[in-house]
């Protein structure tokens, strides 16, 4: 149960950060490109893909399948 709360709080932080960036962009308080405004979402996705790949490749190497 404790692990589930940690996971949800991380998603909440990313969501809040993204919403803050979107509001700042729409009110012209920042002049960033939209790719940087939405960066918390895509950076998180890229990191999750990298972590997943490292775990999968490491597991295959450890089991001797590569």
N, C-alpha and C positions, 0 to 999 in steps of 0.2 A: 504494500500500500504506500509506503514511504517513497519508493522509487517512482511510482506513478505521479505523485505530487511534484517531484522534482522535474519530471518530463513536462508536465503541464505548465509549470511556472516558466520553463524555458521558452515554450511556445507563446506564452502570454507576453513575455518580455520582447520577443521578436515582433509580435503583432503590434504592441504598443509603440515600439520604436519605429516600425514602418508607418503606422498611422500618424505619428508626430511628423515624420519626414514628409508625408503626403500633404498634411495640413500646411506645413511650412512652405512647401512648393506651390500649393494652390493660392496661398496668400502672398506670394512673391517675396517671402522673407529669405529664401535661399535661391540661388540661381543655378543649382545643380541640374545636370541632365537627369532624365527620368531613370536611367539605368542605375544611377547612384542613389536616387530616392528609394528605389525598390531593392537596394543592395542587401538589407538584412535578410530578405527572402532568398535571393539567389546565392548569397554567401553561405547561408545555412544549408541549402540544398547541396551545394558543391562539397562542403565539408562532410556531410552525411554520406555522400557517394564515395568520397575518398576513404573515410573510416570503414565503410562497408567493404570496399575493395581490398584494403589492407588486411582486414579480418579474414576475408575469404581466401586471399592469396596466401596469407600466413598459415591458415589452417591446412591448405593443400600442401604447402611445403613441409609443414610439421608432420603430416601423415605420410609423406613420401610419394605423393601422387604427381609431383612435378620435379 
